Amino acid sequence: MLWLRGPNIFEGYLKDPKRTAEVLRDRWLKTGDIGRLDEDGFLYIEGRLSRFSKIGGEMVPHEVVEQKIISALGLEGSERRIAICGVPDEAKGEALLLLTADPIEMDKLRTVLNEAGVPNLWIPKRSVVVENIPVLVSGKLDIRRCQELAGNL
């Protein structure tokens, strides 16, 4: 989890002390981002905490899994055709669900992802075809709507 502190950090949400308390502690800002430092001290933002699933104790980044699938299926440069969501799973706590705007052969996808070195935990357990992948007017994935779709299946 990435925490920031400095003179440029805001003092809180206007007239919303509860929300402020959720993100500010002792003048430290909890960003909601997951990051890592490399050996040279460069910071890399890996994704948002809300876009990770905890599967069998391992944090699995949805965005990275999506990129692996996009590469495996040759979907680079096209409009968004897939999204990964976390869904409850009795055995592992959570499982990955692939929302897709096109039918996908899961056995073929598993094979291609395994050949690309993607860990088994990162391979979606199942896929569901939806009419379209929800995006916001900004063009970003509508995570809330995707989770609603996944929860209604």
C-alpha positions as CSV (number, residue, x, y, z in Angstrom):
1,M,0.0,0.0,0.0
2,L,1.3,3.4,-1.0
3,W,1.2,6.1,1.7
4,L,2.3,9.7,1.0
5,R,3.3,12.6,3.3
6,G,4.4,16.1,2.5
7,P,3.4,19.7,2.2
8,N,1.4,19.0,-1.0
9,I,-1.0,16.5,0.7
10,F,-4.5,17.8,1.1
11,E,-6.0,18.4,4.6
12,G,-9.1,16.3,4.1
13,Y,-12.5,16.1,2.4
14,L,-14.7,19.1,2.8
15,K,-17.4,18.5,5.5
16,D,-16.6,14.8,5.5
17,P,-14.6,13.9,8.5
18,K,-15.4,10.2,8.3
19,R,-14.0,9.9,4.7
20,T,-11.0,12.0,5.8
21,A,-10.3,9.6,8.7
22,E,-10.3,6.7,6.2
23,V,-7.5,8.2,4.1
24,L,-5.5,10.5,6.5
25,R,-3.6,9.3,9.5
26,D,-1.0,11.5,11.3
27,R,-0.7,13.6,8.1
28,W,-0.1,10.4,6.0
29,L,-2.3,9.9,3.0
30,K,-3.4,6.3,2.2
31,T,-3.7,6.4,-1.6
32,G,-5.3,3.0,-2.3
33,D,-2.5,2.3,-4.7
34,I,-0.2,-0.7,-4.6
35,G,3.4,0.1,-5.5
36,R,6.9,-1.2,-5.4
37,L,10.4,0.2,-5.4
38,D,13.0,-1.3,-7.7
39,E,16.7,-1.7,-6.8
40,D,17.4,1.8,-8.0
41,G,14.7,3.4,-5.9
42,F,12.2,4.0,-8.6
43,L,8.6,3.7,-7.6
44,Y,6.2,1.6,-9.8
45,I,2.5,1.8,-9.3
46,E,1.2,-1.8,-9.7
47,G,-2.5,-1.0,-9.5
48,R,-5.3,-0.1,-7.1
49,L,-6.0,-2.2,-4.0
50,S,-9.6,-2.5,-5.2
51,R,-8.3,-4.3,-8.3
52,F,-6.6,-7.1,-6.5
53,S,-8.0,-10.5,-5.4
54,K,-6.6,-12.4,-2.5
55,I,-6.5,-16.0,-3.7
56,G,-5.0,-18.6,-1.4
57,G,-3.1,-15.9,0.5
58,E,-1.6,-14.4,-2.7
59,M,-2.5,-10.9,-4.0
60,V,-3.4,-11.2,-7.7
61,P,-3.5,-8.0,-9.7
62,H,-6.5,-7.8,-12.0
63,E,-4.9,-5.3,-14.4
64,V,-1.8,-7.5,-14.9
65,V,-4.0,-10.6,-15.6
66,E,-6.1,-8.5,-18.1
67,Q,-2.9,-7.5,-19.9
68,K,-1.7,-11.1,-20.1
69,I,-5.1,-12.2,-21.6
70,I,-5.1,-9.2,-24.0
71,S,-1.7,-10.2,-25.2
72,A,-2.6,-13.9,-25.4
73,L,-5.7,-13.2,-27.5
74,G,-4.1,-10.5,-29.6
75,L,-6.6,-7.8,-28.4
76,E,-4.1,-5.0,-28.2
77,G,-5.4,-1.7,-29.6
78,S,-9.0,-2.7,-29.7
79,E,-11.8,-1.4,-27.6
80,R,-12.1,-3.1,-24.2
81,R,-13.3,-6.6,-24.7
82,I,-12.5,-8.2,-21.3
83,A,-12.4,-7.4,-17.6
84,I,-11.3,-9.4,-14.6
85,C,-13.4,-9.5,-11.4
86,G,-12.9,-11.2,-8.1
87,V,-15.8,-13.5,-6.9
88,P,-16.2,-15.5,-3.7
89,D,-14.6,-19.0,-3.7
90,E,-15.0,-21.5,-0.9
91,A,-11.7,-23.2,-1.5
92,K,-9.4,-20.2,-2.0
93,G,-11.4,-17.3,-0.6
94,E,-11.7,-15.6,-4.0
95,A,-11.5,-16.6,-7.6
96,L,-11.0,-14.7,-10.8
97,L,-14.0,-14.4,-13.2
98,L,-13.4,-13.2,-16.8
99,L,-16.1,-11.0,-18.2
100,T,-15.8,-11.0,-21.9
101,A,-17.7,-9.4,-24.8
102,D,-16.8,-12.4,-27.0
103,P,-17.0,-16.1,-26.4
104,I,-13.6,-17.5,-25.3
105,E,-12.5,-21.1,-25.2
106,M,-11.3,-21.4,-21.6
107,D,-9.2,-24.5,-22.2
108,K,-7.3,-22.7,-25.0
109,L,-6.9,-19.6,-22.9
110,R,-5.5,-21.7,-20.0
111,T,-3.0,-23.4,-22.3
112,V,-1.8,-20.1,-23.9
113,L,-1.5,-18.4,-20.4
114,N,0.4,-21.4,-19.0
115,E,2.7,-21.3,-22.0
116,A,3.3,-17.6,-21.3
117,G,4.3,-18.4,-17.7
118,V,1.2,-17.1,-16.0
119,P,0.8,-18.7,-12.6
120,N,-2.2,-21.0,-12.3
121,L,-3.7,-18.8,-9.5
122,W,-3.8,-15.9,-12.0
123,I,-5.8,-17.8,-14.6
124,P,-9.6,-17.1,-14.4
125,K,-11.6,-20.0,-13.1
126,R,-14.4,-19.3,-15.5
127,S,-15.6,-16.8,-18.1
128,V,-19.0,-15.2,-18.7
129,V,-20.1,-13.5,-22.0
130,V,-21.7,-10.1,-21.4
131,E,-23.2,-7.7,-23.9
132,N,-20.4,-5.2,-23.4
133,I,-17.7,-4.4,-20.9
134,P,-18.8,-1.3,-18.9
135,V,-16.6,1.7,-19.2
136,L,-17.0,5.2,-17.8
137,V,-17.2,8.4,-19.9
138,S,-13.5,8.8,-19.2
139,G,-12.9,5.5,-21.0
140,K,-11.7,3.8,-17.9
141,L,-13.2,0.5,-16.8
142,D,-16.4,0.8,-14.7
143,I,-15.2,-1.4,-11.8
144,R,-18.4,-1.0,-9.8
145,R,-20.6,-2.0,-12.7
146,C,-18.3,-5.0,-13.5
147,Q,-18.6,-6.2,-9.9
148,E,-22.4,-5.8,-10.1
149,L,-22.4,-7.9,-13.3
150,A,-20.2,-10.6,-11.6
151,G,-22.3,-10.6,-8.5
152,N,-25.5,-11.1,-10.5
153,L,-24.2,-14.3,-12.2
